[in-house]
Amino acid sequence: MSESTTTVENRSEIVFLTDAQDCNPNGNPLGENRPRVDQETGQGIVTDVRLKRYLRDQLVDDGHSVFVRKTEEGKSTSRAQLALNALGDIDDPEEVEAIENVRDEFLDSAVDVRYFGATLSFNADEEGLEEAVRSAFGEGNYTGPVQFSPARSLNAVQLNEESNTLTSVIATGTEQEVGGFGLDDHRIKYGLFPFHGVVNEHGAHDTHLSAADVKRLDTLCWRAMKNQTISRSKVGQEPRLYLRAEFQTDGYHVGDLHNGIQLDTDNSKPDRELRNVTDVAVDVTALVDRLASVADHIETVHVIGDEFLDITYDGDTHSAAAFGELLEEHNVPVHEIDVYDEFKTTLPPETDAQH
């Protein structure tokens, strides 16, 4: 059987380290869209929901069908209509009724549901095409086998008060008079954010998550952070280190692997002075040692590191691009991810032909 049809059998644990410079990585709509910050520790916070939004948007750009997607501003879309969109070009209730197993067909189409699950409750008063969808799907939601925890920054972030109020100058009227309006522009100066994720093989059976889907994550996370952080408030974010530890022992994973990453305070500027990636070094000693101690349980660690981030192990400084070499020196099996070569094999066939 191919990777695209083989349901995941191995559990994986993910660590994904990103950073944010002079931007708002995750605004809080209940707090004037200010960056999310732990008021006790000063740590910045980026939710798993924000990360999943980037991943879904990248899936759409890559030509995949998804269930949860952006809608036009001011326009609401029912879950039934979203399900129809994921299923493809269906515009007649009889076409829905003709699908032998609509839930399986839906999972085959909606790759984001295979990853993250979905709520499939439909409005009881829907009619016509949407009522046919509600009847065909029945009751029951999907619990996603891929879950990420919110990321708390390794450093206490500083808010960029120098640019929190900007003036945008625009031409007004036929005489081209100049007017302006204030913009609330709340940003952080710099933060390092380690996400932690788990791919659960038991949940994978419920959503039909395939080995190819999991392999896609290895390039999807990296490319989503590169390609989807392009709006004015989000630009300034970069992926710095990604690893997916794929385990061969049934039901096993280390847990909290991201806690093996710490800011190396001896080789970094103080938190208040951090402005970009050249000001920091990340101590990965505990992370490498944890993986080395459980190497017998590991099938492969899939890894990519950014050359601009410094990492330290037992006081020695390396580039994050050499993280895989560090693991190999400790007898941990490694696959070095070639993002821009490997991602092409994870595209839909018709999309792949265009690249």
C-alpha positions, 0 to 999 in steps of 0.5 A: 500500500502507498503512503497516501492510503496507509493509515498512520501507525507510529506516534510522533512528537513535534517541536517547532521553534519560530520567532517574531521580530517587530510584529504582532504574532497573535493579537487578542481580539478581546484586548484591542488586538494587542499581542498576547502576553502573560502578565505575570511572566512577560512571555508572549503567547501564540495560540495553536489556533493561529498556527493551524490557520497558517497551516490551513492557508498553506494547504489551500495555496498548495491546491488541497481541499480544506473544510475550515477556510477563510470567508469573505469579510462580512459573509458567514458560511454554514458548516453544511456549505463548508462541507459541500465546498470540501466535497467538490462541485456539488449543486444538487441534493440528489448528488449528495444522496448518491454518495455511498459514504459521504463521511469517508468521501469528506475525509478523503477530500478535507485534509485539514479534518484529517489533521485537526478534526472538525465540528459537524453539527448542522443547523436543524432548519436548513433546507434543500442542498444543505438539508441533504448534507445534514441528513447524509452526515448524521451526528458525530464530530471528528477529534483531530489526531494532530494537536499543537499546544500554544507556544510561550516565548522563551524570553519575556517580550517587550512591546514596541511602544515606539510604533504603537500609534502610526499615522497613515497619510491618504489623499482625499477628495478631488483636490487631493487634499492630504488626510490621515488617521491613527492606527493602533499598531501593537507589536512585540520587539522580539520573541522565540516561540516553541510549539509542541505537537503530537500525532496520535496514531489512535486518532489517525484511524478515526480521520483516515490520517495517512503516512503521506499526510504526516510526511507533509507536515514536515514541509508544511509547517516550515513553508506556512511560516514562510509564506502565510505571515505576509500581512502588515502585522504578521510579517517578521516571523520565521521558522527556526527549528523543526523536528518530528520524532517518529517513534517505533514503540507502540503508544510511546512518546517522550512528552514535553520535548519543547521544554528541552529548549531554553534560552542560553542566557550566557550567549544571548543579550538580556531580554530587554535588549533582544531585537532579532535572531542574531541577539540570541542563542538557544540551548538544546542540551536537554533536548538532544540528551532526551532524544539520545536517552530514548533512541531505542524507541525512535524510528527517525527524527525528521529535522530542519534548522535555520542557519541564522539561529545559534544553538548551543550544546554543552557550551559549544555553539553551532548553527541550528542547521547542524542540529541533525548532526548533533543528534547523529553524534548521539546515535539518534537516527535522523532524516534531514528534511529538504523542504523545497524538494520534498514538499512537491511530493506532498502536493495533489497530482494536478498541483504537482504538475504545475510546479 
